[in-house]
């Protein structure tokens, strides 16, 4: 059974059991700051399990894209050294949200494995939690499994979402790959090795752990399961090695061809194959290469792959970008976004290859040289830090190298030097500190803010210091209402701020966040008291909201304009809409030209001036896409979606944000900056309304001032500037002729001023107020005329000192220009570099730079 059939068998089985087939969510978790990556099938259903989101189905199944690299769940260092660790993998799962529980989940699992995958029963072993008598009884009595094949484990078989919140026992199913492999059957304290491999985990969420550690039964117990596609495929293809399945063998063979590595079991081939999969999926889901958080994890993965490619073939290790298109062809049917973004993916990989490739060789040379002189078996922490800081080597890459050489790294010293640069997957913030880890709410918040700025409501819940309370009278707290006009941050639009007033108290709402379908109001500046059940009046800051609305609607218009002007390859990669400005990140390979930005502004402002009414309606997701609607990056969509039409058919997108009633309310649109944020991703910032008008007026005033200084009108300013540019070019041409003549005269002078030192013709001269680099070609001609020549020129130009060293070819072995420059650098503050025949350096001005000539003469005489 190939991997496509393995995946299809699982999803078809549960679809027939009335499970909703749900598409994989993005690798970037939606609205979850606690996770770097989606690392399990249940991640997209987290708010459902927490009770904060309600679905119109109680059963689901999915094949979820997952990353385990960085943060708490990190398999990066094991990839390449084991048979089954990966950074990217697919998790098959079936889920019950308060519907079926243990008995049905176990029966489904056993039926799937034995009757559909047709695995021999005597190859399957089961574990249950030591206190889960119910599950053990189901396995024994309902399934008929022999007691000797059931093991009771403790902590390994109890799963929790966090320190508090939903949790419960789990039952794991293991497959025995045979006695030719090392490993014990699953038992407490024993190592299952490569022989017994967990292939299916059934998690039974039946408790809610409170802050005191007490386990309270959940009113609606749920089921969360996971089966790694890579592992079950290996079982179905008769191998204990995931890398010998059809998920990897085509890639590994292709990599071996490119690198000319004939041993298909070489761990480096496996590392590259795994990391290519992870990199392509991460880039496709909008993660850019960078230095923080998930962006840095992507960089680490790419660079680790490049190090292994370098290890295989030092002359051809820029292979990730070369492999990107091949990988796209493998996955285009399953994940069309890979093919859709393959140009962007290839370019991003190539940029990182160039960026890191230039320093990889130097860093590896340094590391290998240090190893030769190493006393003991530990690589110093400061060397690991230097490799990171100077050559861009992530620590795990150095650890990888050390493992191959049977060495260790002083990680403690490294971490002391790197404390300020560490990235943490989970950061403490006000929002997280106020709320408990799980919230059980039956009804979604009724959002009324599409049509009103204030409304009356009732306090449903109050949270303070991570606990649910019945009343509050001081400090910061979070509160839920049955309805609210406050928009909760999502889809790039910031949350509303405003005020809450009741008969017993008032407070400021300083932010509004979203958990599932609940709007959480974060409050401070408290006066009086609030209690659950209080009737209150909620009022948002209207002017701030209107500015946000204007910027959000303009974002949609700009998105359409970008696609019109630049092409349909433009895709949103992120956005931020607040009261001050809009920020929009999008895929595009190069900087925008001035005329392109002017055309984008012109198109958006034309739609604004046309005063076209906005249309908003709900329909199914499929119908919306058929209408031509674009889905914004990072948003989460259900079966019913909100379609936004701004400017008639000019912009049709899915969006749950707040928007203008007519385009004229935006007033004016003005781009204020355009820049690159990563390879293949550009960022535009823009303003609207009165801010845009003010900026345009300021630019007009500035143009008038400039025009007056040239003595012309604004209309004639461009022509006048062209005249001045032409005049400057003429002057520069004349100066170049003068410089050339001056340099020729200098060379004639130099010919007469060589001195003989140990049979060599040496010229040492100070020249001020001249860019010495301009003499390079002249000095090359001079060296051809004067045999055995060594030339050192030094001087001050403006506020800097400069030195150049030029050496005849036949003297390079004895007197390298680089070595002489290093001598000069050691005696001065001048820094630079070069080759054996020519080198140069510069730095802060020296009082008497010619003093170095005596040092050079001694060096030559003593060599």
SULBELUR-V9622 format. One record per helix or strand. SS is the DSSP state (h for helix, s for strand). FROM is the first residue (numbers start at 1). TO is the last residue. If there is no record, write none. Layout:
# SULBELUR-V9622
ss & from & to
SS & FROM & TO
SS & FROM & TO
This chain:
# SULBELUR-V9622
ss & from & to
h & 3 & 16
s & 20 & 21
h & 41 & 50
s & 59 & 67
h & 76 & 78
s & 88 & 96
h & 102 & 116
h & 121 & 123
s & 124 & 129
h & 133 & 143
h & 147 & 149
s & 150 & 153
h & 155 & 157
s & 158 & 160
s & 165 & 176
s & 196 & 209
s & 215 & 228
h & 229 & 236
h & 242 & 244
h & 249 & 259
h & 267 & 284
h & 293 & 312
h & 320 & 331
h & 336 & 340
h & 342 & 372
s & 378 & 379
h & 381 & 391
h & 395 & 404
s & 408 & 409
h & 411 & 421
h & 430 & 434
s & 446 & 447
s & 454 & 464
s & 467 & 469
s & 471 & 472
s & 477 & 481
s & 483 & 484
s & 490 & 490
s & 493 & 493
s & 498 & 501
s & 505 & 515
s & 518 & 528
s & 530 & 531
s & 535 & 540
h & 542 & 566
s & 572 & 577
s & 582 & 587
h & 594 & 609
s & 613 & 613
s & 615 & 620
h & 621 & 626
s & 630 & 631
s & 640 & 646
s & 651 & 654
s & 662 & 662
h & 663 & 666
s & 669 & 678
s & 681 & 688
h & 689 & 710
h & 714 & 751
s & 755 & 757
s & 760 & 766
h & 772 & 785
s & 789 & 797
s & 800 & 807
h & 809 & 811
h & 817 & 827
s & 831 & 834
s & 838 & 844
h & 849 & 862
